Amino acid sequence: MRARATQTNQCYEAALHDDPSLSGMVTLQIVIDANGRVTRASADGLTEGVRSCLVAQVRAITFPRPQDPPVSLIVPFRFEKE
C-alpha cells in the first residue's frame, strides 16, 4: 500500500478542489484471494469521489500470495491538508 501512496494522495488532492477544507478518515475493507488479487473492496468515510478513487487504486494492486487465503484487511487512511 505504501508503494501506492502517491496515487492515494492524488485521490484526496482531487477532492480538495471541490472542498478546500476537506479532511478526515477513510477506511478500506479489502479481501485478497489466493493469487494476491483483490476480490472485494469497499470504503467508508469522506466523499464518494475519494472512496471510489481509493477502491479503484486498491483493486489495481496485486499483493503477494497469502499463506492462508482469503485474507481480509481493514486499512485506515487519514487525510489532512498540508
C-alpha positions in Angstrom: 0.0 0.0 0.0 2.9 2.4 0.7 4.1 2.0 -2.9 0.8 3.5 -3.9 1.0 6.5 -1.6 1.2 8.9 -4.4 -1.9 7.6 -6.1 -3.9 7.6 -2.8 -2.8 11.1 -2.1 -4.0 12.1 -5.6 -7.5 10.9 -4.7 -7.5 13.3 -1.8 -5.9 16.1 -3.7 -8.5 15.9 -6.4 -11.3 16.2 -3.8 -9.7 19.3 -2.3 -10.5 21.2 -5.5 -14.2 20.8 -4.6 -13.8 21.3 -0.9 -10.6 23.0 0.3 -11.4 22.3 4.0 -11.8 18.5 3.4 -10.0 16.3 5.9 -10.7 13.1 7.7 -10.5 9.3 7.7 -11.3 6.7 5.0 -11.3 3.1 5.9 -10.8 0.5 3.2 -12.1 -3.1 3.6 -10.2 -5.4 1.2 -10.4 -9.2 0.5 -7.4 -10.8 -1.2 -7.6 -14.2 -2.9 -5.0 -17.0 -3.2 -3.4 -15.3 -6.2 -2.9 -12.0 -4.4 -5.8 -10.3 -6.3 -8.3 -8.0 -4.6 -11.7 -9.7 -4.9 -13.7 -7.3 -2.8 -13.0 -3.7 -1.9 -15.2 -1.0 -0.2 -14.6 2.2 1.6 -16.2 4.3 4.3 -15.6 8.0 5.1 -15.0 11.4 3.4 -16.6 11.8 0.0 -17.9 9.4 -2.6 -15.1 10.6 -5.0 -12.3 9.9 -2.6 -13.8 6.5 -1.7 -14.3 5.4 -5.3 -10.8 6.6 -6.2 -9.2 4.7 -3.4 -11.2 1.5 -4.2 -10.0 1.7 -7.8 -6.4 2.2 -6.7 -6.5 -0.8 -4.4 -8.2 -3.0 -7.0 -5.2 -2.4 -9.3 -2.8 -3.8 -6.8 -1.6 -7.5 -6.9 -0.5 -8.4 -3.4 1.9 -11.2 -2.6 0.2 -14.6 -2.4 -1.2 -15.0 1.1 -0.4 -18.2 3.1 -4.0 -18.6 4.3 -6.4 -17.2 1.7 -8.7 -15.4 1.5 -7.3 -12.6 3.6 -9.4 -9.7 4.8 -7.8 -6.4 5.6 -9.0 -3.1 7.1 -6.8 -0.2 6.0 -7.3 3.2 7.6 -6.2 6.4 5.8 -6.1 9.9 7.4 -6.1 12.8 5.0 -5.3 16.3 6.1 -4.5 19.4 4.1 -0.8 20.3 4.4 
